[in-house]
Amino acid sequence: MLGDRPGQPEFVTLSTDGGALVGVTTEEFEVWLIAVDGLEQRQENSRAV
């Protein structure tokens, strides 16, 4: 089981090298997948601003 509600997975995971992130959530009758690649570069860019 992933999350508190069976059949409705919710989780976030980070790649072993820290460069990519994937999240999954559910909303009513939909499943949302969110993927972020180049995470380290995004963090560096946000610090530079």
N, C-alpha and C positions, 0 to 999 in steps of 0.2 A: 504494500500500500504506500502510495506517495501522497502524503498530506493527511488531513483529518477526515476527509470525506471520500469514501470508496467510490471509484469511478470518476473522480474529479482530481487529477494529479496537479500538484503545485510544487515546484522546486526551482532552484537556481544552482548552477554548477559552473565551476571555473576550470579551464584546461590546466594541465600540470605545469605548463610553462607560463601561465598567467596571461596569455595573449588573447584568449577568447572566452566569452561568457555565453551561456545559454540558460534561458528561463522559460518555464511553462506555467500557465495558469488557465483556469476555466472561468467562463462567464455564461451562465444560463445554458444555452445549447451549443456553445462554441469553445474551442480549445485554442489558446494563443501560444505561439512559439516566438520567442524573442532571442535573436542571436546577435552578438556584437563581436566583430573581429577587429584586430588591431587595437586592443584595449590599452596596451602600454603607450602607444603613440597618442591615443586620445587623452590619456591622463597627463602626458607631458605637455600637450597642446593646451589643456585647461589650466595647467600651472603657469604657463607662459603668459596668459592673458591677464 
